[in-house]
Amino acid sequence: MTDRTTKTEVIFRHPFRLSALSNPQPPGTYRVVTDEEEILGLSFQAFRRAATMLEIPAIELSRGSSQIFLVDPVELEAALEKDKLAYSRLNTRKNSCAISAESRGEAPS
């Protein structure tokens, strides 16, 4: 049986919460570790997720020590989507304020 581990980085631009973590986490780049195990008995190689873990604190906030927390991958993906939506809304608002200021002949703020 073959196991594999992948490490990726995700970016949160706003504070976020996950049920596996006792406190809200600050914005930053976080490492996600995914362990997968091979599904045996198939005519092709396939894997299933065995665990998804999030390394705390954010990479740029780490001063040497960090902890790994087992997290729900669906909840993590939902938190990332929520963060992306909030970031998109913020940029849309900033752009509309700049366009509005330009249409009044003012310098964008």
N, C-alpha and C positions, 0 to 999 in steps of 0.2 A: 504494500500500500504506500502510495506517495502522498506526502503532505507538502503544501507550499505556503509561503508567507509573502505577502506584498505590503509594501509601505508606501503610502501616498501622503500628500500634504493638502490640507483644506484651509481656506481662509475665511474667517469670520470678521466682518467689518463692524459688527455691533456686539455688545455683550449677549451671551446666550445661556440657556439652561438645558440640562438633560437630567432625566430622573435618576441616572446612576451617579450624578455628582451632587454633593450637598449644597454647593454654592454656585451662584452665577459665575461664568467664566468671562474674562475680558476679551476684547477683540484681539485677533492675532492669527498667526499661521500655526496650525496644529498638525501633528503627525497622527495618521490613522494606520493601524496595523490590522491586516485581515489574514486570518489563518483559514486555509481551506484543506479539505481532505478529498482524496480521490474517491470517486464512485466506482466500485468494482463491478465486474460482470457485464459491462457494456462493450460493444464492438468498437468503441472509440473512447478516447480519454476525456473524462469530464470530472469536474470538481464541484463540491458543495461547500458553502461557507460554514465554518465551524465556530468562528468567533470574530467579533469586531471590537477593537480596542482603541481608545483615544489616549494619547500621551498628554499629560497635564504637568506643567503649564505650557503655554504657547512657546514655540521654538525660540522666538526672540526674547522671551521673558525668562527662559530657563537659565539658572545660575549654577548648573552642574547637576542638580538632582531633579528628578521628575518621577511621576507615578503613571502607571498604566491602569486605565479603568475599562472594564468590560461594558460596552454600550450596545444599545439596540440599534442596528443599522438603519432601520426604518425611521426611528426617532431622530437619528443623526442627520439623515437625508432631509427630513422635514425641517429641522433647525437650519440647515444650510439653505434650503429653499426660502424659508421665512426671512433669513438674513439677506439673501439676494433680492427679494422683493422689496424689503425696506430700503436697501441701497439704491435700487432702481427708482423708487418713489422719491427719495431724497434728491437724486440727480435730476429727475423730471421737474421737481419743484424749483431747484436752483436754475435750471435752464429756462423755465417759464418766467422766473423773476428777472433774469438777464434780458430775455426777449422783451418783456414788458417795459423794463427800464430803457432799453434801446429805442423802443417805439415812442417813448415820451421824450427822447433826445437826451436821456441821462446816461452816465457811464454805468455799466453793470457793476454790481457790488460783489 
